[in-house]
Amino acid sequence: MPDKPALSDLERQVMNIVWERGSVTAGDVQDALAPERALKDSTIRTILVRLEEKKYLRHKLRGRAFVYAST
């Protein structure tokens, strides 16, 4: 099985949040990053989609929210 693509600094920060919490929503990630990096909701969602494309994350639908977890 080939290695997963490399992570950018921001992607690694997001993955550290996911690994720490087990599962997250985009809002959870935004709140966790807010003290250091104030990012727009759309930016957070883009990062989560990229991490899913790179096979680091998967999501489930809980109500109307996507809940992401590490693969």
JOVEN-V526951 format. One record per residue. N is the residue number from 1. PSI is psi in whole degrees, -180 to 180 (NA if undefined). Layout:
N,PSI
N,PSI
//
This chain:
1,128
2,155
3,154
4,154
5,154
6,156
7,142
8,171
9,-44
10,-41
11,-40
12,-40
13,-45
14,-45
15,-37
16,-38
17,-45
18,-47
19,-38
20,-41
21,-19
22,-51
23,150
24,158
25,171
26,-38
27,-38
28,-45
29,-45
30,-45
31,-41
32,-34
33,-19
34,-41
35,-34
36,-42
37,112
38,103
39,147
40,153
41,-42
42,-34
43,-44
44,-46
45,-38
46,-44
47,-44
48,-41
49,-43
50,-42
51,-33
52,-42
53,-34
54,1
55,23
56,-28
57,160
58,161
59,156
60,153
61,123
62,105
63,-120
64,4
65,142
66,129
67,121
68,144
69,157
70,147
71,NA
//
